[in-house]
């Protein structure tokens, strides 16, 4: 069986087909153009640079294209990268279908949907339940196939639903530990908090921010969607329970400088923010550490203040859970 990208170690020669996740054309100090690439397969993604790129190469090597790569894995500022020797378009025999190279969430979409539906059933407030059901239905296909982000945490196909489900599972334990928590509100907020990313992002293949996503952002987008379905379902959006649900979404980034127009002012809103941060951080750390051998440090993680994390040589407690085939 052919090796995958992250099965190569530092110093190994690489020869394999990879998907171009992103391709940004830049200008080097010598005035020549180069392409800053991010290449990926199901094991993960890694940067590379195509120096002195011709106009033909720039036109050919774009995001979403599968290429046959030869090169070497090396470290640059403690982060792994591919030093390219050569790159060309992959043939059908080598595998030119971009979907074959996507990183995927570790659980199947239908299984995640079934479990998320059990949480929806436990949302006892009728307005919250109706709003959540309608919005999940309206964005169903994107919700269960899109990533939760372009990079950093849960940046893989199905990552949005998996991130949501992870928060719901944590929220259930919180509700059991602290009986005074309104779990219906917490569940409703958890399910909707990132649903606007189905509009903000372009999809699982070579994910980019849409124009709407760049100019408005997923927090405002899903708040607008809540208002829309309230009108359709003839729910008064000024009722306290609807305002509470909207606050859960608007406050979930925690700080104004992180994109929330308000800070959390409900207990459940603060919990949602904390669980969102916790799940994203754990995902970033464990994915990074799973890619290194015992006794090594991970790459630097931008989303974790550019820190590296150590994988102990004597205690192997991290694993790279392989996604189920869909």
BATOR-104427 format. One record per residue (C-alpha): residue in one letter; x, y, z. Coordinates in nm, 4 decimals. Example, Ala and Ser with C-alpha at 12.3 -4.5 7.8 and 13.67 -1.06 7.14 Angstrom:
BEGIN
<rec type="A" xx="1.2300" yy="-0.4500" zz="0.7800"/>
<rec type="S" xx="1.3670" yy="-0.1060" zz="0.7140"/>
This chain:
BEGIN
<rec type="X" xx="0.0000" yy="0.0000" zz="0.0000"/>
<rec type="X" xx="0.1346" yy="0.3427" zz="-0.0970"/>
<rec type="X" xx="0.2609" yy="0.5653" zz="0.1821"/>
<rec type="X" xx="0.0639" yy="0.8750" zz="0.2744"/>
<rec type="X" xx="0.2118" yy="1.2188" zz="0.3270"/>
<rec type="X" xx="0.2530" yy="1.2063" zz="0.7051"/>
<rec type="X" xx="0.3970" yy="0.8558" zz="0.6955"/>
<rec type="X" xx="0.7165" yy="1.0095" zz="0.5561"/>
<rec type="X" xx="0.9688" yy="1.1257" zz="0.8151"/>
<rec type="X" xx="1.2008" yy="1.4258" zz="0.8056"/>
<rec type="X" xx="1.4702" yy="1.3664" zz="0.5451"/>
<rec type="X" xx="1.2673" yy="1.1100" zz="0.3463"/>
<rec type="X" xx="1.2358" yy="1.1383" zz="-0.0302"/>
<rec type="X" xx="0.8730" yy="1.1855" zz="-0.1339"/>
<rec type="X" xx="0.6963" yy="1.0661" zz="-0.4454"/>
<rec type="X" xx="0.3162" yy="1.0587" zz="-0.4380"/>
<rec type="X" xx="0.0005" yy="1.2292" zz="-0.5685"/>
<rec type="X" xx="-0.1370" yy="1.5114" zz="-0.3551"/>
<rec type="X" xx="-0.4236" yy="1.7574" zz="-0.3706"/>
<rec type="X" xx="-0.3456" yy="2.1290" zz="-0.3873"/>
<rec type="X" xx="-0.5350" yy="2.2649" zz="-0.0871"/>
<rec type="X" xx="-0.4311" yy="2.6234" zz="-0.1569"/>
<rec type="X" xx="-0.2033" yy="2.8006" zz="-0.4029"/>
<rec type="X" xx="-0.1034" yy="3.1640" zz="-0.3446"/>
<rec type="X" xx="0.1085" yy="3.3439" zz="-0.6038"/>
<rec type="X" xx="0.3742" yy="3.5660" zz="-0.4471"/>
<rec type="X" xx="0.6824" yy="3.7606" zz="-0.5525"/>
<rec type="X" xx="1.0281" yy="3.6648" zz="-0.4212"/>
<rec type="X" xx="1.3041" yy="3.9116" zz="-0.3296"/>
<rec type="X" xx="1.4605" yy="3.8581" zz="-0.6723"/>
<rec type="X" xx="1.1393" yy="3.9719" zz="-0.8384"/>
<rec type="X" xx="1.0400" yy="3.6276" zz="-0.9668"/>
<rec type="X" xx="0.7021" yy="3.4795" zz="-0.8946"/>
<rec type="X" xx="0.6584" yy="3.1680" zz="-0.6817"/>
<rec type="X" xx="0.3594" yy="2.9670" zz="-0.5620"/>
<rec type="X" xx="0.3108" yy="2.9120" zz="-0.1892"/>
<rec type="X" xx="0.1326" yy="2.5772" zz="-0.1835"/>
<rec type="X" xx="-0.0435" yy="2.3685" zz="0.0774"/>
<rec type="X" xx="-0.0561" yy="2.0046" zz="-0.0343"/>
<rec type="X" xx="-0.2683" yy="1.7361" zz="0.1272"/>
<rec type="X" xx="-0.3928" yy="1.3810" zz="0.1346"/>
<rec type="X" xx="-0.6072" yy="1.1961" zz="0.3868"/>
<rec type="X" xx="-0.3257" yy="1.1980" zz="0.6455"/>
<rec type="X" xx="-0.2902" yy="1.5764" zz="0.6628"/>
<rec type="X" xx="-0.1508" yy="1.8791" zz="0.4821"/>
<rec type="X" xx="0.1920" yy="2.0348" zz="0.4455"/>
<rec type="X" xx="0.3305" yy="2.3531" zz="0.2827"/>
<rec type="X" xx="0.5622" yy="2.3654" zz="-0.0175"/>
<rec type="X" xx="0.6944" yy="2.6331" zz="-0.2519"/>
<rec type="X" xx="0.7274" yy="2.6201" zz="-0.6282"/>
<rec type="X" xx="1.0029" yy="2.8714" zz="-0.7022"/>
<rec type="X" xx="1.0417" yy="3.0696" zz="-1.0251"/>
<rec type="X" xx="0.6905" yy="2.9769" zz="-1.1334"/>
<rec type="X" xx="0.6081" yy="3.0418" zz="-1.4969"/>
<rec type="X" xx="0.2752" yy="3.1866" zz="-1.6064"/>
<rec type="X" xx="0.1858" yy="2.8420" zz="-1.7381"/>
<rec type="X" xx="0.2598" yy="2.6829" zz="-1.3985"/>
<rec type="X" xx="0.0559" yy="2.9489" zz="-1.2187"/>
<rec type="X" xx="-0.2387" yy="2.8819" zz="-1.4477"/>
<rec type="X" xx="-0.2030" yy="2.5035" zz="-1.4119"/>
<rec type="X" xx="-0.1320" yy="2.4521" zz="-1.0420"/>
<rec type="X" xx="-0.4399" yy="2.5924" zz="-0.8724"/>
<rec type="X" xx="-0.6399" yy="2.4945" zz="-0.5630"/>
<rec type="X" xx="-0.8420" yy="2.1784" zz="-0.6128"/>
<rec type="X" xx="-0.6017" yy="2.0177" zz="-0.8618"/>
<rec type="X" xx="-0.4322" yy="1.6823" zz="-0.7944"/>
<rec type="X" xx="-0.0591" yy="1.6775" zz="-0.8717"/>
<rec type="X" xx="0.2148" yy="1.4154" zz="-0.8759"/>
<rec type="X" xx="0.4896" yy="1.5392" zz="-0.6432"/>
<rec type="X" xx="0.8544" yy="1.4482" zz="-0.6055"/>
<rec type="X" xx="1.0529" yy="1.6082" zz="-0.3277"/>
<rec type="X" xx="1.1842" yy="1.5722" zz="0.0249"/>
<rec type="X" xx="1.0291" yy="1.6240" zz="0.3661"/>
<rec type="X" xx="1.2269" yy="1.8704" zz="0.5752"/>
<rec type="X" xx="1.1879" yy="2.1117" zz="0.8653"/>
<rec type="X" xx="1.1662" yy="2.4885" zz="0.8312"/>
<rec type="X" xx="1.1450" yy="2.6873" zz="1.1560"/>
<rec type="X" xx="1.0463" yy="2.3656" zz="1.3362"/>
<rec type="X" xx="0.7569" yy="2.3031" zz="1.0970"/>
<rec type="X" xx="0.7483" yy="2.0260" zz="0.8336"/>
<rec type="X" xx="0.7419" yy="2.1206" zz="0.4680"/>
<rec type="X" xx="0.8021" yy="1.9635" zz="0.1282"/>
<rec type="X" xx="1.1093" yy="2.0702" zz="-0.0653"/>
<rec type="X" xx="0.9855" yy="2.0288" zz="-0.4210"/>
<rec type="X" xx="1.2008" yy="1.8629" zz="-0.6850"/>
<rec type="X" xx="0.9222" yy="1.8442" zz="-0.9396"/>
<rec type="X" xx="0.5471" yy="1.8621" zz="-0.9818"/>
<rec type="X" xx="0.3051" yy="1.7804" zz="-1.2634"/>
<rec type="X" xx="-0.0642" yy="1.7108" zz="-1.3038"/>
<rec type="X" xx="-0.1606" yy="1.3640" zz="-1.1851"/>
<rec type="X" xx="-0.3004" yy="1.1124" zz="-1.4302"/>
<rec type="X" xx="-0.6272" yy="0.9243" zz="-1.3840"/>
<rec type="X" xx="-0.4272" yy="0.6126" zz="-1.3012"/>
<rec type="X" xx="-0.2407" yy="0.7957" zz="-1.0248"/>
<rec type="X" xx="-0.5694" yy="0.9280" zz="-0.8869"/>
<rec type="X" xx="-0.6962" yy="1.2640" zz="-1.0076"/>
<rec type="X" xx="-1.0207" yy="1.2786" zz="-0.8075"/>
<rec type="X" xx="-0.9804" yy="1.5515" zz="-0.5406"/>
<rec type="X" xx="-1.2289" yy="1.3819" zz="-0.3056"/>
<rec type="X" xx="-0.9901" yy="1.0880" zz="-0.2627"/>
<rec type="X" xx="-0.7364" yy="1.3186" zz="-0.0948"/>
<rec type="X" xx="-0.9578" yy="1.4962" zz="0.1550"/>
<rec type="X" xx="-0.8928" yy="1.4765" zz="0.5261"/>
<rec type="X" xx="-1.2111" yy="1.3576" zz="0.6924"/>
<rec type="X" xx="-1.3701" yy="1.3618" zz="1.0342"/>
<rec type="X" xx="-1.3153" yy="1.0397" zz="1.2309"/>
<rec type="X" xx="-1.6860" yy="0.9491" zz="1.2388"/>
<rec type="X" xx="-1.9339" yy="0.8778" zz="0.9594"/>
<rec type="X" xx="-2.1810" yy="1.1462" zz="0.8610"/>
<rec type="X" xx="-2.4888" yy="0.9292" zz="0.9094"/>
<rec type="X" xx="-2.3757" yy="0.8250" zz="1.2582"/>
<rec type="X" xx="-2.3091" yy="1.1863" zz="1.3567"/>
<rec type="X" xx="-2.6487" yy="1.2923" zz="1.2215"/>
<rec type="X" xx="-2.8261" yy="1.0227" zz="1.4220"/>
<rec type="X" xx="-2.6574" yy="1.1301" zz="1.7454"/>
<rec type="X" xx="-2.7108" yy="1.5030" zz="1.6827"/>
<rec type="X" xx="-3.0801" yy="1.4306" zz="1.6296"/>
<rec type="X" xx="-3.0981" yy="1.2787" zz="1.9777"/>
<rec type="X" xx="-2.9694" yy="1.6085" zz="2.1190"/>
<rec type="X" xx="-3.2251" yy="1.8028" zz="1.9145"/>
<rec type="X" xx="-3.4965" yy="1.5807" zz="2.0636"/>
<rec type="X" xx="-3.3779" yy="1.6893" zz="2.4103"/>
<rec type="X" xx="-3.4242" yy="2.0614" zz="2.3302"/>
<rec type="X" xx="-3.7478" yy="2.1058" zz="2.5252"/>
<rec type="X" xx="-3.8207" yy="2.4717" zz="2.4524"/>
<rec type="X" xx="-4.0532" yy="2.4567" zz="2.1483"/>
<rec type="X" xx="-3.9207" yy="2.7728" zz="1.9822"/>
<rec type="X" xx="-3.5581" yy="2.6653" zz="2.0125"/>
<rec type="X" xx="-3.6453" yy="2.3172" zz="1.8892"/>
<rec type="X" xx="-3.8344" yy="2.4442" zz="1.5834"/>
<rec type="X" xx="-3.5599" yy="2.6943" zz="1.4921"/>
<rec type="X" xx="-3.2822" yy="2.4367" zz="1.5261"/>
<rec type="X" xx="-3.4695" yy="2.1721" zz="1.3274"/>
<rec type="X" xx="-3.5445" yy="2.4126" zz="1.0434"/>
<rec type="X" xx="-3.1900" yy="2.5483" zz="1.0189"/>
<rec type="X" xx="-3.0255" yy="2.2052" zz="1.0320"/>
<rec type="X" xx="-3.2649" yy="2.0932" zz="0.7583"/>
<rec type="X" xx="-3.1986" yy="2.4030" zz="0.5454"/>
<rec type="X" xx="-2.8198" yy="2.3549" zz="0.5662"/>
<rec type="X" xx="-2.8194" yy="1.9758" zz="0.5990"/>
<rec type="X" xx="-2.5788" yy="1.8676" zz="0.3241"/>
<rec type="X" xx="-2.3245" yy="2.1387" zz="0.3976"/>
<rec type="X" xx="-2.3461" yy="2.0857" zz="0.7741"/>
<rec type="X" xx="-2.2432" yy="1.7198" zz="0.7465"/>
<rec type="X" xx="-1.9731" yy="1.7630" zz="0.4786"/>
<rec type="X" xx="-1.8071" yy="2.1010" zz="0.5428"/>
<rec type="X" xx="-1.5001" yy="2.1629" zz="0.7609"/>
<rec type="X" xx="-1.5269" yy="2.3762" zz="1.0741"/>
<rec type="X" xx="-1.2476" yy="2.6048" zz="0.9516"/>
<rec type="X" xx="-1.0141" yy="2.6690" zz="0.6593"/>
<rec type="X" xx="-0.7185" yy="2.5741" zz="0.8799"/>
<rec type="X" xx="-0.6377" yy="2.5122" zz="1.2468"/>
<rec type="X" xx="-0.9150" yy="2.3051" zz="1.4088"/>
<rec type="X" xx="-1.1439" yy="2.0451" zz="1.2457"/>
<rec type="X" xx="-1.0307" yy="2.1611" zz="0.9013"/>
<rec type="X" xx="-1.1510" yy="1.8460" zz="0.7262"/>
<rec type="X" xx="-1.4572" yy="1.7099" zz="0.5513"/>
<rec type="X" xx="-1.7314" yy="1.6586" zz="0.8088"/>
<rec type="X" xx="-1.5314" yy="1.8574" zz="1.0633"/>
<rec type="X" xx="-1.8144" yy="2.1038" zz="1.1212"/>
<rec type="X" xx="-2.0589" yy="1.8341" zz="1.2324"/>
<rec type="X" xx="-1.7891" yy="1.6518" zz="1.4326"/>
<rec type="X" xx="-1.6898" yy="1.9730" zz="1.6156"/>
<rec type="X" xx="-2.0565" yy="2.0394" zz="1.6901"/>
<rec type="X" xx="-2.1133" yy="1.6864" zz="1.8157"/>
<rec type="X" xx="-1.8008" yy="1.7003" zz="2.0324"/>
<rec type="X" xx="-1.9318" yy="2.0147" zz="2.2030"/>
<rec type="X" xx="-2.2726" yy="1.8529" zz="2.2524"/>
<rec type="X" xx="-2.1130" yy="1.5517" zz="2.4200"/>
<rec type="X" xx="-1.9165" yy="1.7805" zz="2.6517"/>
<rec type="X" xx="-2.2303" yy="1.9873" zz="2.7167"/>
<rec type="X" xx="-2.4174" yy="1.6756" zz="2.8251"/>
<rec type="X" xx="-2.1564" yy="1.6056" zz="3.0924"/>
<rec type="X" xx="-2.1688" yy="1.9693" zz="3.2043"/>
<rec type="X" xx="-2.5458" yy="1.9434" zz="3.2435"/>
<rec type="X" xx="-2.5109" yy="1.6276" zz="3.4507"/>
<rec type="X" xx="-2.2450" yy="1.7839" zz="3.6740"/>
<rec type="X" xx="-2.4247" yy="2.1174" zz="3.7215"/>
<rec type="X" xx="-2.8038" yy="2.0619" zz="3.7480"/>
<rec type="X" xx="-2.8875" yy="2.4346" zz="3.7289"/>
<rec type="X" xx="-2.7687" yy="2.4620" zz="3.3669"/>
<rec type="X" xx="-3.0358" yy="2.5021" zz="3.0995"/>
<rec type="X" xx="-2.9208" yy="2.2157" zz="2.8771"/>
<rec type="X" xx="-3.1874" yy="2.2853" zz="2.6155"/>
<rec type="X" xx="-3.0396" yy="2.6306" zz="2.5587"/>
<rec type="X" xx="-2.6857" yy="2.4932" zz="2.5686"/>
<rec type="X" xx="-2.7686" yy="2.2228" zz="2.3119"/>
<rec type="X" xx="-2.9488" yy="2.4674" zz="2.0823"/>
<rec type="X" xx="-2.6596" yy="2.7137" zz="2.0969"/>
<rec type="X" xx="-2.4020" yy="2.4398" zz="2.0382"/>
<rec type="X" xx="-2.5797" yy="2.3122" zz="1.7275"/>
<rec type="X" xx="-2.6220" yy="2.6577" zz="1.5758"/>
<rec type="X" xx="-2.3018" yy="2.8321" zz="1.6894"/>
<rec type="X" xx="-2.0955" yy="2.7492" zz="1.3779"/>
<rec type="X" xx="-2.3753" yy="2.6671" zz="1.1338"/>
<rec type="X" xx="-2.3091" yy="2.9979" zz="0.9576"/>
<rec type="X" xx="-1.9858" yy="2.8435" zz="0.8280"/>
<rec type="X" xx="-2.1976" yy="2.6611" zz="0.5700"/>
<rec type="X" xx="-2.2308" yy="3.0087" zz="0.4138"/>
<rec type="X" xx="-1.8959" yy="3.1527" zz="0.5233"/>
<rec type="X" xx="-1.6852" yy="2.8733" zz="0.3687"/>
<rec type="X" xx="-1.6743" yy="2.7378" zz="0.0130"/>
<rec type="X" xx="-1.6800" yy="2.3654" zz="0.0940"/>
<rec type="X" xx="-1.4521" yy="2.0731" zz="0.1856"/>
<rec type="X" xx="-1.2318" yy="2.0808" zz="-0.1288"/>
<rec type="X" xx="-0.9678" yy="2.3567" zz="-0.1191"/>
<rec type="X" xx="-1.1654" yy="2.5499" zz="0.1386"/>
<rec type="X" xx="-1.1767" yy="2.9264" zz="0.1003"/>
<rec type="X" xx="-1.3834" yy="3.2038" zz="0.2518"/>
<rec type="X" xx="-1.6708" yy="3.3154" zz="0.0334"/>
<rec type="X" xx="-1.7206" yy="3.6852" zz="-0.0404"/>
<rec type="X" xx="-2.0170" yy="3.6816" zz="0.1984"/>
<rec type="X" xx="-1.8052" yy="3.5009" zz="0.4558"/>
<rec type="X" xx="-1.5273" yy="3.7563" zz="0.4332"/>
<rec type="X" xx="-1.7532" yy="4.0606" zz="0.4440"/>
<rec type="X" xx="-2.0061" yy="3.9436" zz="0.7050"/>
<rec type="X" xx="-1.8785" yy="3.6342" zz="0.8897"/>
<rec type="X" xx="-2.0478" yy="3.3247" zz="1.0255"/>
<rec type="X" xx="-2.1696" yy="3.4771" zz="1.3528"/>
<rec type="X" xx="-2.3813" yy="3.7437" zz="1.1846"/>
<rec type="X" xx="-2.4819" yy="3.5071" zz="0.9042"/>
<rec type="X" xx="-2.6419" yy="3.2514" zz="1.1360"/>
<rec type="X" xx="-2.8049" yy="3.5272" zz="1.3427"/>
<rec type="X" xx="-2.9675" yy="3.6465" zz="1.0195"/>
<rec type="X" xx="-3.0782" yy="3.2901" zz="0.9510"/>
<rec type="X" xx="-3.2438" yy="3.2696" zz="1.2935"/>
<rec type="X" xx="-3.4424" yy="3.5842" zz="1.2161"/>
<rec type="X" xx="-3.5369" yy="3.4446" zz="0.8750"/>
<rec type="X" xx="-3.6794" yy="3.1199" zz="1.0112"/>
<rec type="X" xx="-3.8577" yy="3.3046" zz="1.2912"/>
<rec type="X" xx="-4.0453" yy="3.4986" zz="1.0238"/>
<rec type="X" xx="-4.1176" yy="3.1786" zz="0.8300"/>
<rec type="X" xx="-4.2350" yy="2.9907" zz="1.1394"/>
<rec type="X" xx="-4.4259" yy="3.2929" zz="1.2756"/>
<rec type="X" xx="-4.2171" yy="3.3049" zz="1.5925"/>
<rec type="X" xx="-4.1760" yy="3.6456" zz="1.7560"/>
<rec type="X" xx="-3.8024" yy="3.7132" zz="1.7377"/>
<rec type="X" xx="-3.8333" yy="3.9663" zz="2.0211"/>
<rec type="X" xx="-3.9433" yy="3.7030" zz="2.2729"/>
<rec type="X" xx="-3.6980" yy="3.6500" zz="2.5551"/>
<rec type="X" xx="-3.6241" yy="3.2876" zz="2.4624"/>
<rec type="X" xx="-3.5343" yy="3.3792" zz="2.1032"/>
<rec type="X" xx="-3.3178" yy="3.6695" zz="2.2203"/>
<rec type="X" xx="-3.1402" yy="3.4274" zz="2.4561"/>
<rec type="X" xx="-3.0705" yy="3.1875" zz="2.1693"/>
<rec type="X" xx="-2.9383" yy="3.4703" zz="1.9514"/>
<rec type="X" xx="-2.7127" yy="3.5797" zz="2.2382"/>
<rec type="X" xx="-2.5648" yy="3.2283" zz="2.2550"/>
<rec type="X" xx="-2.4531" yy="3.2640" zz="1.8928"/>
<rec type="X" xx="-2.3442" yy="3.6272" zz="1.9051"/>
<rec type="X" xx="-2.1326" yy="3.5788" zz="2.2197"/>
<rec type="X" xx="-1.9667" yy="3.2447" zz="2.1477"/>
<rec type="X" xx="-1.6283" yy="3.3908" zz="2.0473"/>
<rec type="X" xx="-1.6070" yy="3.5363" zz="2.3963"/>
<rec type="X" xx="-1.4283" yy="3.8629" zz="2.3246"/>
<rec type="X" xx="-1.5064" yy="4.1579" zz="2.1002"/>
<rec type="X" xx="-1.1604" yy="4.1418" zz="1.9445"/>
<rec type="X" xx="-1.2285" yy="3.7790" zz="1.8459"/>
<rec type="X" xx="-1.5381" yy="3.8720" zz="1.6471"/>
<rec type="X" xx="-1.8259" yy="3.8569" zz="1.8941"/>
<rec type="X" xx="-2.0359" yy="4.1762" zz="1.9040"/>
<rec type="X" xx="-2.1143" yy="4.1065" zz="2.2712"/>
<rec type="X" xx="-1.9447" yy="3.9162" zz="2.5521"/>
<rec type="X" xx="-2.1280" yy="3.6232" zz="2.7154"/>
<rec type="X" xx="-2.3909" yy="3.7406" zz="2.9639"/>
<rec type="X" xx="-2.5713" yy="3.4113" zz="3.0171"/>
<rec type="X" xx="-2.4191" yy="3.1226" zz="3.2108"/>
<rec type="X" xx="-2.4913" yy="2.8930" zz="2.9146"/>
<rec type="X" xx="-2.3280" yy="3.1397" zz="2.6733"/>
<rec type="X" xx="-2.0065" yy="3.1421" zz="2.8770"/>
<rec type="X" xx="-2.0103" yy="2.7611" zz="2.8907"/>
<rec type="X" xx="-2.0591" yy="2.7374" zz="2.5131"/>
<rec type="X" xx="-1.7649" yy="2.9701" zz="2.4574"/>
<rec type="X" xx="-1.5456" yy="2.7674" zz="2.6939"/>
<rec type="X" xx="-1.6447" yy="2.4341" zz="2.5358"/>
<rec type="X" xx="-1.5863" yy="2.5745" zz="2.1866"/>
<rec type="X" xx="-1.2355" yy="2.6833" zz="2.2854"/>
<rec type="X" xx="-1.1656" yy="2.3552" zz="2.4639"/>
<rec type="X" xx="-1.2698" yy="2.1318" zz="2.1753"/>
<rec type="X" xx="-1.0838" yy="2.3402" zz="1.9162"/>
<rec type="X" xx="-0.7655" yy="2.3430" zz="2.1275"/>
<rec type="X" xx="-0.7716" yy="1.9698" zz="2.1981"/>
<rec type="X" xx="-0.8271" yy="1.8965" zz="1.8283"/>
<rec type="X" xx="-0.5307" yy="2.1123" zz="1.7250"/>
<rec type="X" xx="-0.2966" yy="1.9668" zz="1.9865"/>
<rec type="X" xx="-0.3821" yy="1.5987" zz="1.9471"/>
<rec type="X" xx="-0.3724" yy="1.6139" zz="1.5658"/>
<rec type="X" xx="-0.0306" yy="1.7780" zz="1.5745"/>
<rec type="X" xx="0.1160" yy="1.5374" zz="1.8306"/>
<rec type="X" xx="-0.0244" yy="1.2350" zz="1.6441"/>
<rec type="X" xx="0.1969" yy="1.3302" zz="1.3482"/>
<rec type="X" xx="0.5279" yy="1.2998" zz="1.5394"/>
<rec type="X" xx="0.7246" yy="1.0153" zz="1.6935"/>
<rec type="X" xx="0.7718" yy="0.9710" zz="2.0690"/>
<rec type="X" xx="1.0421" yy="1.2001" zz="2.2019"/>
<rec type="X" xx="0.9687" yy="1.4712" zz="1.9432"/>
<rec type="X" xx="0.7935" yy="1.8076" zz="1.9444"/>
<rec type="X" xx="0.5041" yy="1.8878" zz="1.7150"/>
<rec type="X" xx="0.5074" yy="2.1659" zz="1.4607"/>
<rec type="X" xx="0.4305" yy="2.5140" zz="1.5897"/>
<rec type="X" xx="0.0572" yy="2.5740" zz="1.6141"/>
<rec type="X" xx="-0.0579" yy="2.9212" zz="1.5139"/>
<rec type="X" xx="-0.3907" yy="2.8690" zz="1.6912"/>
<rec type="X" xx="-0.2084" yy="2.7846" zz="2.0161"/>
<rec type="X" xx="0.0085" yy="3.0967" zz="2.0362"/>
<rec type="X" xx="0.2684" yy="2.9385" zz="1.8057"/>
<rec type="X" xx="0.3628" yy="2.6807" zz="2.0697"/>
<rec type="X" xx="0.4944" yy="2.3289" zz="2.0049"/>
<rec type="X" xx="0.3772" yy="2.0257" zz="2.2032"/>
<rec type="X" xx="0.5920" yy="1.7352" zz="2.3173"/>
<rec type="X" xx="0.5031" yy="1.3693" zz="2.2648"/>
<rec type="X" xx="0.6637" yy="1.1658" zz="2.5450"/>
<rec type="X" xx="0.8788" yy="0.8763" zz="2.4296"/>
<rec type="X" xx="0.7918" yy="0.6581" zz="2.7292"/>
<rec type="X" xx="0.4157" yy="0.7135" zz="2.7446"/>
<rec type="X" xx="0.2349" yy="0.6607" zz="2.4154"/>
<rec type="X" xx="-0.1069" yy="0.8044" zz="2.4964"/>
<rec type="X" xx="-0.1797" yy="0.9893" zz="2.1741"/>
<rec type="X" xx="-0.3202" yy="0.8175" zz="1.8689"/>
<rec type="X" xx="-0.4158" yy="0.9265" zz="1.5197"/>
<rec type="X" xx="-0.7690" yy="0.7955" zz="1.4810"/>
<rec type="X" xx="-0.8244" yy="0.7080" zz="1.1191"/>
<rec type="X" xx="-1.1499" yy="0.8292" zz="0.9670"/>
<rec type="X" xx="-1.4142" yy="0.5830" zz="0.8612"/>
<rec type="X" xx="-1.4669" yy="0.5498" zz="0.4895"/>
<rec type="X" xx="-1.7829" yy="0.7142" zz="0.3645"/>
